[in-house]
Amino acid sequence: MQETSLCLRAGHLLPCSMSEFNTTDFTNPSKFILQGIPGLEAAHVWISIPFCAMYTTAILGNFTILLIVNKEPSLHTPMFYFLCMLADLVMSTSTLPKMLSIFWFNSREISFSACLNQMYFDHSFSAMESGILVAMALDRYVAICHPLRHSTILTRPLVAKIGLAVVLRSGIIALPYPFLARRWPYCRTSIIPHSYYGHIAVVKLACADIRISSYYGLSDLFSEIGMDVFFIAVSYTQILRAVFRLPTKDAQLKTFGTCISHLCAVSALYIPIFFFSLSHRFAHNVPLYLRVLITSVYQGVPPVLHPMIYGVRTKQIRGRLLQLFPHKEI
């Protein structure tokens, strides 16, 4: 039986000929339709509960951290300036509200331009978090390996320049994603089996050779993220060498303990990124609903974990948090 190709015209799937299939004209759809978590549509309302809790916790937790760092002079240090930059809610805000609207109201449609905007912000702010984690690794290296020169090396102007460089790098590297997605003709289906608009999830619907998009995504993953991981690894190699030179076990544990929060933040960001990027390309044996569920959870995990990690492990933040809640003396 000959397979009939389908083209997307005016939001409807209609038969198309092979000449139309191979056309060089752009046939960008006016909208896409998200499927949510494929195979778990009946449980969307229940799935929405942890997602809503994550988003609410991320909003409250990060704004609390920003308020405390602003009010507490002892926290006006490079590490906490970088932490404030890390308190990024744009990435989760660009995806989680739409997920919740799918889970609660079955609102699955989104315009193609909004899809491209979401794609850009997702990649841009994900890369920005990665760059800030590199800056925080640099701060830990200077604080442990050159403690007497910490304040003279990482000055406020330098911290501001590092933050600006991270923002510019992330914004520029993320630009090709929406431009590449816009150039492809989409004539298969407008339904995306996902809960948000990731780059590969969208371009896989194109009826064209999308190797450029795939290669750019992989090169971005292994050059930008890989380079950041490399610099973090180099920083911690130097940190460990300095820690092992300390005379006592207690001093070693206490010094390295200042890095635990940063290492937890690094794990929370990079492990899901590599799983998401590689599973979409290679892990075809992993059930689709599991891949979508894990990558959807990733959108809310880092913004939730960052204030928890640093709030629990930082004495000044814990103290300020306790002051926010009135208590009676017994």
C-alpha positions in Angstrom: 0.0 0.0 0.0 1.4 3.4 -1.0 1.8 5.7 2.0 0.1 9.1 1.6 2.0 12.1 2.9 0.2 14.8 4.8 0.7 18.5 4.7 -0.3 21.1 7.2 -2.4 23.7 5.5 -4.3 26.3 7.5 -4.1 24.2 10.6 -5.5 21.0 8.9 -3.7 17.9 7.7 -4.4 17.4 3.9 -2.9 15.0 1.3 0.2 16.3 -0.5 2.2 15.2 -3.5 5.9 14.4 -3.5 6.6 17.6 -5.4 4.9 19.5 -2.6 6.8 17.4 0.0 10.1 18.4 -1.6 9.2 22.0 -2.2 11.7 24.7 -1.0 8.9 27.0 0.1 8.5 27.5 3.8 5.2 26.1 5.1 5.4 27.2 8.7 2.2 26.4 10.6 0.4 29.1 12.4 0.2 27.0 15.5 1.3 23.8 17.2 -0.5 21.5 19.5 1.2 20.0 22.6 0.2 16.5 23.7 1.3 16.9 27.3 2.6 13.6 28.7 1.8 11.1 26.0 0.0 8.0 27.3 -0.7 9.7 30.7 -3.3 12.2 29.6 -5.9 10.7 32.0 -3.5 11.5 34.9 -2.7 15.1 33.9 -4.6 16.6 36.8 -2.7 14.5 39.3 0.6 15.2 37.5 0.0 18.9 37.7 0.1 18.9 41.5 3.9 18.4 41.9 4.5 20.7 38.9 2.4 23.5 40.5 4.2 22.9 43.9 7.6 23.1 42.2 6.7 26.4 40.4 5.3 28.0 43.5 8.3 26.9 45.6 10.7 28.2 43.0 9.0 31.6 42.9 8.8 32.0 46.7 12.3 30.5 47.4 14.2 32.6 44.8 12.5 35.8 45.7 13.3 35.1 49.4 17.0 34.5 48.6 17.1 37.8 46.6 15.5 39.7 49.5 17.8 38.2 52.1 21.0 38.8 50.1 19.9 42.4 49.5 19.2 43.0 53.2 22.2 41.2 54.7 25.5 43.1 54.2 27.6 40.0 55.1 26.2 38.3 52.0 27.4 41.0 49.6 30.2 38.8 48.3 30.9 37.4 44.8 29.4 33.9 45.7 26.1 35.4 46.6 26.0 37.9 43.8 26.4 34.9 41.5 23.7 33.1 43.5 21.3 36.0 42.8 22.1 35.7 39.1 21.4 32.0 39.4 17.9 32.8 40.9 16.6 32.7 37.3 12.8 32.1 36.9 12.5 33.0 33.3 13.3 29.5 32.0 10.7 27.8 34.3 8.2 30.7 33.7 8.5 30.2 30.0 7.4 26.6 30.2 5.7 25.6 33.5 2.6 27.9 33.2 1.9 26.4 29.7 2.3 22.9 31.1 -0.1 23.7 33.9 -2.6 25.1 31.4 -2.4 21.8 29.5 -2.8 19.7 32.6 -5.7 21.8 34.1 -7.6 23.2 31.1 -6.5 21.1 28.2 -5.2 24.3 26.5 -2.8 22.7 24.1 -2.5 25.3 21.3 0.3 27.8 20.9 1.3 30.0 18.1 4.4 29.2 16.1 6.0 32.6 17.1 5.3 31.9 20.8 6.9 28.4 20.3 10.0 30.0 18.9 10.2 32.5 21.7 9.8 29.7 24.3 12.6 27.7 22.5 14.9 30.7 22.6 14.4 31.6 26.3 14.7 27.9 27.3 18.1 27.5 25.6 19.4 30.9 26.5 18.7 30.7 30.2 19.8 27.1 30.5 23.1 28.2 29.0 23.1 31.2 31.4 22.8 28.9 34.4 25.7 26.9 33.2 27.9 30.0 32.8 27.0 31.2 36.3 28.0 27.8 37.7 31.4 28.2 36.1 31.7 31.7 37.7 30.8 30.2 41.1 33.4 27.5 40.6 35.9 30.3 39.9 34.8 31.9 43.2 35.3 28.7 45.1 38.8 28.2 43.5 39.9 31.7 44.5 38.4 31.5 48.0 40.2 28.2 48.8 43.4 28.5 46.8 44.0 32.2 47.2 42.0 33.2 50.3 44.0 36.3 51.2 43.5 37.7 47.7 39.9 36.8 47.2 38.5 40.3 47.7 41.1 41.9 45.5 40.8 39.4 42.7 37.0 39.1 42.5 36.0 42.7 42.8 32.5 44.0 42.1 33.4 45.4 38.7 34.9 42.0 37.7 31.8 40.2 39.0 29.6 42.5 36.9 31.7 41.9 33.8 31.5 38.2 34.3 27.8 38.4 34.6 27.5 40.5 31.5 29.7 38.1 29.6 27.6 35.1 30.6 24.4 36.9 29.5 25.8 37.9 26.1 27.3 34.4 25.5 24.0 32.7 26.3 21.9 35.1 24.2 24.1 34.8 21.1 24.5 31.0 21.2 20.8 30.5 21.6 19.9 32.6 18.6 20.3 29.9 15.9 17.8 27.6 17.5 14.6 29.6 16.5 16.1 30.7 13.2 16.9 27.1 12.2 13.4 25.9 13.4 11.7 28.7 11.3 13.5 27.8 8.1 12.1 24.2 7.9 8.9 23.3 6.1 6.4 21.5 8.5 4.1 19.1 6.5 3.8 16.1 8.7 1.7 17.0 11.7 1.2 20.0 14.1 1.0 17.7 17.2 4.1 17.7 19.4 4.3 14.7 21.7 5.7 16.8 24.5 4.7 19.2 27.3 6.7 22.1 26.0 8.5 23.3 22.9 12.0 21.9 22.8 14.1 22.5 19.7 14.6 18.8 18.7 10.9 18.0 19.6 9.8 20.6 17.1 12.2 20.2 14.2 11.6 16.4 14.2 8.2 17.3 12.7 9.8 19.0 9.7 9.6 17.3 6.3 13.2 18.2 5.4 16.8 17.2 6.2 17.2 18.6 9.7 20.8 17.5 10.2 21.9 21.1 10.5 19.6 21.6 13.5 20.7 18.3 15.1 24.4 18.9 14.5 24.1 22.4 16.0 22.3 21.1 19.0 25.0 18.5 19.6 27.8 20.9 19.0 26.2 23.4 21.4 25.9 20.6 24.0 29.4 19.4 23.8 31.2 22.7 23.2 29.3 25.1 25.4 28.1 22.8 28.2 31.1 20.5 27.8 33.5 23.4 28.0 31.7 24.7 31.1 32.0 21.2 32.7 35.7 21.1 31.8 36.4 24.5 33.5 34.5 23.4 36.6 36.4 20.1 36.7 39.7 22.1 36.4 38.7 24.4 39.2 37.8 21.4 41.5 41.1 19.7 40.6 43.0 22.7 42.0 40.6 22.9 44.9 41.2 19.3 45.9 44.9 19.7 45.6 44.7 22.7 48.0 42.3 20.8 50.4 44.6 17.7 50.6 47.5 19.9 51.6 45.7 21.1 54.7 47.2 19.6 57.9 44.1 18.1 59.6 41.1 16.0 58.5 38.7 18.5 60.1 40.2 21.4 58.2 39.9 19.5 55.0 36.3 18.6 55.6 35.4 22.1 56.7 37.1 23.7 53.7 35.6 21.3 51.1 32.2 21.6 52.8 32.0 25.1 51.4 31.8 23.6 47.9 29.0 21.1 48.6 26.2 23.5 47.7 27.8 24.4 44.4 28.4 20.7 43.5 24.7 19.9 44.2 23.7 22.8 41.9 26.0 21.5 39.2 24.5 18.1 39.4 21.0 19.4 39.4 21.7 21.3 36.1 23.9 19.1 34.0 22.6 15.6 34.6 19.1 16.4 33.2 20.6 18.5 30.4 22.6 15.6 29.1 19.8 13.1 29.6 17.3 15.3 27.7 19.6 16.1 24.8 20.9 12.6 24.3 17.6 10.8 24.9 15.8 12.7 22.2 18.5 11.6 19.7 19.6 8.2 20.7 17.5 6.6 23.5 14.6 5.4 21.4 14.1 2.4 23.6 13.3 4.5 26.6 9.4 4.9 26.7 8.3 8.2 25.3 6.2 9.1 28.4 9.2 8.6 30.7 11.5 10.8 28.5 8.8 13.6 28.4 8.1 13.3 32.1 11.8 13.6 33.1 12.5 16.5 30.8 9.4 18.3 32.0 10.4 17.9 35.6 13.8 19.3 34.7 12.2 22.7 33.9 11.3 23.2 37.6 14.0 21.3 39.5 17.0 23.7 39.3 15.0 26.8 40.4 13.5 24.9 43.3 16.8 23.3 44.4 19.0 26.4 44.4 17.3 28.3 47.2 16.9 25.1 49.2 20.6 24.1 48.8 22.0 27.5 49.7 19.3 28.3 52.3 20.0 25.1 54.3 23.8 25.3 54.1 24.3 29.1 54.7 24.2 30.2 58.3 23.4 33.9 57.4 20.5 32.9 55.2 19.1 30.5 57.8 19.3 33.2 60.4 17.5 35.7 58.3 14.8 33.1 57.4 14.2 32.5 61.1 13.8 36.3 61.7 11.1 36.4 59.1 8.9 34.1 61.3 7.9 35.6 64.7 8.3 33.3 67.6 7.5 33.5 71.3 10.1 33.1 74.0 9.3 30.4 76.5 
